[in-house]
Amino acid sequence: MNRTPRVAVLYLCTGAYRVFWHDFYPNFRAHFLPDCERTFFVFTDAPDLAYMDRPDVRRIEQEALPWPYSTMQRFDAFLGQAETLAGYDYLFFANANLRCLRDVTAAELLPDAEKGQTLTVVCHLPYYGKNPIFHPYERRRKSRACIPYNCGTWYVAGGLNGGQSAAYLELCRELKARTDEDLRRGVIARFHDESQLNRLVAEQPGRFRILGPEYCTPEETPTGHEAIRILQKSHYIDMRSVRGPVRRQNCLQRKWGAFCENWLPYLWWARDALLRRSV
């Protein structure tokens, strides 16, 4: 008889993001990999949270870092528990504001070892099916996350990923090393850990089970067939207090931004293709 897979769910909830845990736990406990044996590792600065007395919940002390280090340096937090996490079959990181809308089973989420897959990632809905030249990859060559315009296929979300425990811990080590190298150079990738993850997927796509966006669908753009929804953070917390105020743009700045976004990528693709750039 096959043994039930043991899965560690990695959950960061520091600062304002602590508000999501109260509803996250019962939802994911009921619907996320219900056919697996799960333990929730909660990395938090809160001295007391709901459900901390449950046998499947582990509280890990985690300092609340300022934005964007709170997301960029999540790998440091996970690696601090590497010895314990290595004892699980699979590890999955889930953003604080995710909600399952139905049961999400092992068969549809875990990587397929027979196909050489050891990790799972999810496509980001706004860029699904789009020409990769329009993906919001990190394009600056001075960053380890850089993907030239003539490379890349998918754009994956940073909010849900995982895989075999050894492979996922190795992913954490690799992305931490790349992030640290960028920081030493004074560089922060465009979308932080998400940008670093996309570069790794572009380099080694065969390692990943790449799922459709129904497993990470924004609340504000429902499709009617999503399995996991991303709750809109601004409905629960003041994002300005977390990330700072949004810079306003005048009409000219908006028009120039639209031109750069919609037309310049064709020019940059031709340049990178001519130079035969690669990841």
N, C-alpha and C positions, 0 to 999 in steps of 0.2 A: 504494500500500500504506500502511495506517495505521501510524504510528510507535508503538512501544511506549511507554506512558506512563512518565515518570520520577517516582518517588515518594520523598520524604524521610520516613523514619520517625523521629519525635522521641521520645527516650527519656531520662527523668530517672532517674538512679540514684546518689544521694548518701547518705552515712551508712549506716545499716543496710540500706537498700534495694539496696545493691550486690550482695547475695546472689542476687538474682533474675536478673542479667544472664547468668550462665554458661549457664543453660538457655533463657532467653528468645531469645537470638540464633539458635541453630540451629533452634529451633521456628518462629520468625517468618520466618526466611530460607527455610524449606522450605514453609511453608503460608500466610503472609500475603501476599496479592497476588502469587502466584507468576508470574502472567502480566504483571507489570510489572517495570521496572528499578528496584530499590530501593537506597537508601543509608541507613544507620543513623547518625543523629546522636546520640551518647551524651554527655549532659550529666552530668558526674561530678566528684567531688572525689578519686577514687581515682587515685593516681599510676600505677597499672598495673592493667589489667583483661585478661581473656581476650579474644582475637580482635582486639586493637587493631592487629594487623599485616595484617588483612584489607583488601582494596581497597575493600570496600563499607562500611567502618566509619570514622566520623570522631569523634575524641574532642574534646569541648569542655569546657574547665575550668569547673566550676560549684561555687561555695561551698555547703556543706551548711547550709541555713538551719533555724532551729528551727521546730517545728510551731506554728501552721498556715501560716507564711509559706512553707514549702517547697512547698506546693501552691498557695497563693494567688498567688505571684509567679512561677509558671512562665512566664507570658507575657513577663516581662522577659527571661528566659533565651532564649526563642525569638526575640524581637525583636532580641536582640544578634547574631543570625546572619541577620537579615532579608535582607541583600544577597545572601548565598549561597543562602538558601532560595528566594528569588524566582526562581531559575533552574530550579527543578523545576516539573513540571506540577501535582503534588498534594503536600500535606503531611498527615501523619497522626500525631497524638499517641496513644501507647499506654502505659497504666499499666505499671509495672515487673512486676506480678504477673499479667499476662495470659498465657494459653496457648491456641493454636489446637488444636482437636480434629480439624479437617479443613482442606482447602484453602478459603480464603476469596478469591474471585476479584474482579477489577475490576468485572464486571457486577453483582455483588450488593452492592458496597460504595461505589463511586464515585458522587458526585452526578450526576443526570441533567440535563444542560444544556438539553435540549429541553423540560424541564418547569420551567425557570427555577431549578433547584437549583444551588447553588454549594458547599454544605457538607453534611456527613453527621454525624448524631448517632445514638445508640443508646438505646432505652428501658431504664429500670432495672427489672429483673424484679420486685422486691417491690411496685412500684406500678403495674405494667402492668395496664390494664383497670379500675383503681379509679377511683372518683369523685374528680375533681381536688381537691375540698375537703379530702381526706385526704392529698394529696401534701405532702411535707416541704419545700415552697417556703419561701423567706424571706418572712415576712409583715409585718415591721416597716417602716413607711412611710419611716423615716429612712434605709433602705438603698436603694442603686440597684438591688439585686437583688429588691426587693419585688414580689410578685405577689398582688393582692387575691384573696379567696376566690371571687369570681365570675368569675375569669379563669383561663386556663391549660387545657391539654388533656393534654399528655404530661408525664411526668417523665423526663428523660434523665440518663444516667450521665455523670460527668465523666471516666471512665477510658478512653474511646475516642472520638475525634472527629477530623475532618479535612475536607479539601475542596480545591478549586482553590487554588493557592498564593497568589494575590493576595487571594482572599476570606478565606483562613484567616489570613493576616497582618493583614488588616483586622480580623478577629474578635479577634485577640490585642491589637491596639491599642485596640479599643473596650473589651474586658473589663479590660485593664490600667487604662484611664482610669477606669472605674467603680469598680474595686477601690481605686485610689489615692484617689478622691474619698471613698469610705467610710472609708478609713483616716484621712484628714484630719479626718473628723467623729468619729473614735473608734469606728467601727462595723466589725465583722467579720461578714459574711453567714453565715447558719446553716451552710451546707455550702460556704463559701468560693468557689472558682472554679466549682464545680458549680452553686451557687445563681445566680451571675452568668450562667452559660451558659443555665440554664433561663429566666431572664428574657428573654434575647435570643431564644430559640426562641419564647416566648410573644408577643413583639413582632412577629417576622418569620417565621412558620412556613413561608411559601412558599419561603424561601431554602434550606430544609433538606430533605435526604432523611432521613426518620425511620425507622430500622430497628427491628425487634422485639428483644426482650431476649435472643434466642439468640446475639447477638454480644457479650454482656457478662453472662454468667450466673454468679452466685456458686457457688463450689465446694460450699458447705454446703446449697444448694437446687438440686440437679441436676434437669433436666427430661427428660433422655434424648435431646434433639435439639439441644443447644447446639452452636454452631460455635466460640465462644471462651469460655473459662472464666476466671473470676477466682479465682486461688488464695487461700486463706484466709491472710492475712498472719501471723496468730499461730502458724501451723505452722512458720514460718521465722524470725521475729524477735520479740523481746520488745516488744510494742506499748506497754507502760507506759514503756519507756525512750525511746520516740519521742513519745508523746502525753501522758505523765503518767498517774498512777493514776486509775481510774474511781471516781467518787463513789458511795458506797453510799447507798441510799434505804431509809427505814423503810416499814412497811406503809401508813401514812397517805399518805406521799408518792407511793408507787406507785399507790394508788387514785385520788388526785387527778390524777396524770399520765394515767392511763387515761381518766378522765372528760374531761379537757381534750382528749385525742387523739381520742376516739370520739364526743363529743356537742357540745362547744362549736363545732366547725367549722360546724354547721348554723346556729347563731346568727350567727356571723361572716359566713357566706355571705349571710344575709338582710340584714344591715347593709350589706355592700358592694354587693349588688344594688340595694337601696333608694337608696343614694348614687350608683349608676351609676359605680362606680369602674372604671378601665381601666388597661391597661399602656401 
